[in-house]
Amino acid sequence: MALKEIKVTEAPKTPVWFESREKEPSMFEVAGIRPIRNFQSGRLEWEVSHDDVDRFSKNHFVTIGRVVRKSNG
């Protein structure tokens, strides 16, 4: 009896969310990624794919702390 080959695929990795540290009056791109506005907090949010986090984190706005990784709490 032949054994069936089972393909193992990786589960899609969830995106990483970043947000502006303060309320922002105007929207701006970071590392070529357009934000969405959170109208409850007034902050901008960026959805970054798991594979692109390193490049995004090296952007000027992230290194100076204007954009930070969003906390889950």
N, C-alpha and C positions, 0 to 999 in steps of 0.2 A: 504494500500500500504506500503510495507516494504522499509525502508531506506537502501541504500547501505553504507557499511562501507568503509570509505576512509582511505587509509594508507598514513601517512605522513612520508616521509623519509628525513633525513638531506642531504643537498647538500654536496658533498665531499669538504673537506676543502683544500684550496690551500697550497702547500708546502711553507716553509719559506727558503729563500736563505741567505747563509752566504758567505763571501769572505775573502781572506787574505788581511790584511791591506796594505801590500807591495807586490811587485813582488817577486815571489818565484822561486828559481832555480830548486828545486825538489819538487815532489808531496809527500804529507803525509796525512794519514788518521786522522780524528778527530772523536773520539767516535765510531770508527769502520765504519765510512762512508767515502767512497772513493770520492775524489774531481774530478772535471773536470777542465781543464785549459781554461781560457779565453785568447786566443791568442792576442786579441786587447789590453788588459790591462796588460797581463803577470801575472795576479792574479789567484789564485785557487778559485773555487766556490764549495760549498756543498749544495745539495738539501736535506732539512731536513723535514720530515713529521711533520705536525702540532702537532701531539701527542707526538713527540720526542724532541721538542724544549727545554724543561726544562732540560732534561738529557744532550743534546748536549751543552747547555749553561754553564753547570758545568764543562766542560772539561778544562784542563789546558790552552790550546792554546786560548780559548775564554776568560777565566778569566784574562789572562795577556794582552789581547788586540791584539794578533797576528792575530786572526780571529775575524771578526766583522759581525754583521747583515748587509746585503746588503741594501743600500738605493734604493728607487724606482726612484730616480731622477737622 
